Amino acid sequence: MALSSACNSSMLLVVFVMWLLVSTNCVLAQQQQQHKVRFGENGEFKILQVADMHFADGKTTPCEDVLPSQVRGCSDLNTTAFIHRMIRAEKPHFIVFTGDNIFGSDTTDAAKSMNAAFAPAIESKIPWAAVLGNHDQESTLSREGLMKHIVTLEHTLAQVNPENAHVIDGFGNYNLEVGGVRGSSFQNKSVLNLYFLDSGDYSTVPLIPGYGWIKPSQQVWFQRTSRKLQRAYMNKPEAQKGPAPGIAYFHIPLPELSSFDSSNFTGVKQEGISSASVNSGFFTTMVEEGDVKAVFTGHDHVNDFCGELTGIHLCYAGGFGYHAYGKAGWSRRARVVVASLEKTVKGSWGGVKSIKTWKRLDDAKLTVIDNQVLWSKRSIGVRRKKANTG
């Protein structure tokens, strides 16, 4: 009996130790999963946005809307060369492709074209993510098939859909948590939250024409995710006032972009706002949650402006791809966003201090234009002070 009891106790101890190891590994894996991207040792996190590549079949695919002197030899490979140039010049921590990555109707093999389109990011070994536009699915893969293919590619952090969202519209709704500087008190905390959403392709409602929109199920997921992240951030003893800032990426612009004119934005507006013909209320949802400071879209290739509405900047990237429509003589371009951390009293890195942006043109000098501050903790403090004295 004594021997049997001892054996049972030993077995229980072994089971407990195994359970403890598994649990610890799960927690560690969860933390690593959450912070696959983090701020650099210099306290910055740089994002390169690539919008509307419209990649097709590579060297045999001609360029659209370029100067007569540029036509000869111009192809998808010019788009590839531009991405390589941007990666070398900016050395981003993260790359985001915001839809119409391939131009489906001119593509003979969707998977092959996507592989080629994302190749520069894959070769650079820089973490990257993607959402879909309205043209990606017009070839040999459905929207679901496209996202399932994207998540198999190297160095991508894209997801088909979140595991905890049992019912959600579209494919490519997910979030990423950007950890603080390694070794700081914020290293295991998300100090910047990135949201990616599928804005759809075209309306499936017979009486509503035009493009797709972000549906109620996606907005519910966003609300729950935003609130969970805000609670996690604010419950930490070293947390600063206010939630960690968020940035949202999707393809089709929101109807609210129509409220801007040349007096209240930075950049250019050279075509109409091709949003959905209905307003699904996602902008209001973001305002209510309070953490998103900027939204970045593509879709309208010759718009590249950025304007603020109710505390949120709405920004176009400008057309990137050479097989996409554009404007001859108006350079293809890319948008860069940099979030910078502030120093704590003890000299370590704290939470996000500011978010800035600029664009680079695909010209001889990769010219930088339209530097602007999208958000800063100081500007929030000034607003509150004015409100209190008003």
Secondary structure, 3 states (H helix, E strand, C coil): CHHHHHHHHHHHHHHHHHHHHHHHHHHHHHHHHHCCEECCCCCEEEEEEECCCCECCHHHCECCCCCHHHHCCCEHHHHHHHHHHHHHHHCCCEEEEECCCECHHHCCCHHHHHHHHHHHHHHHCCCEEEECCCCCCCCCCCHHHHHHHHCCCCCECCCCCCCCCCCCCCCCCEEEEEECCCCCCCCCCEEEEEEECCCCCECCCCCCCCECCCCHHHHHHHHHHHHHHHHHHHCCCCCCCCCCCEEEECCCCCHHHHHCCCCCCECCCCCCCCCCCCCCCHHHHHHHHCCEEEEEECCCCCCCCEEEECCEEEEECCCCCCCCCCCCCCCCEEEEEEEEEEECCCCCEEEEEEEEEEEEECCCCCCEEEEEEEEEHHHHHHHHHHHHHC
